[in-house]
């Protein structure tokens, strides 16, 4: 029977060390079956971690990474910021409706390095997305997205003024 991942494991993508080839020692602490070369242990752990993460993503039906954001309100707008360093503006897709925004993109690796040559491999490469449901309606036509030179995208979503009214002239047919 498969155990559900904890909130922390889902949030960080961490691995429960009680799974796979880890055992509790006589003191109840988790111990890995160690070989003589510590680097092999590290590489083995990294491989298991990567495989575990891939399997979990496949089970959850999503291969996209989740984009982290800051979202705040001003009196006139809702502002969303996110770090998308390494992504070209043409590789970003921002879709806006009156009450929701979807940000999608892809971060491509610039060099090919063999997986066994890595000492640490923590950066996310590949597709990412984020859907943000807004608590106020926004003016889709006046919205704008700006990617600065530091790799931060700022999306400005002006709020709709529900109290605003406009008179229109009635025309003859």
Beta strands, then each sheet from edge to edge (+ up, - down):
strand 1: 22-24
strand 2: 30-32
strand 3: 65-66
strand 4: 70-73
strand 5: 77-83
strand 6: 92-96
strand 7: 100-107
strand 8: 126-133
strand 9: 144-147
strand 10: 152-158
sheet 1: 1+ 2-
sheet 2: 3+ 8+ 7- 6+
sheet 3: 4+ 5- 10+ 9-
end
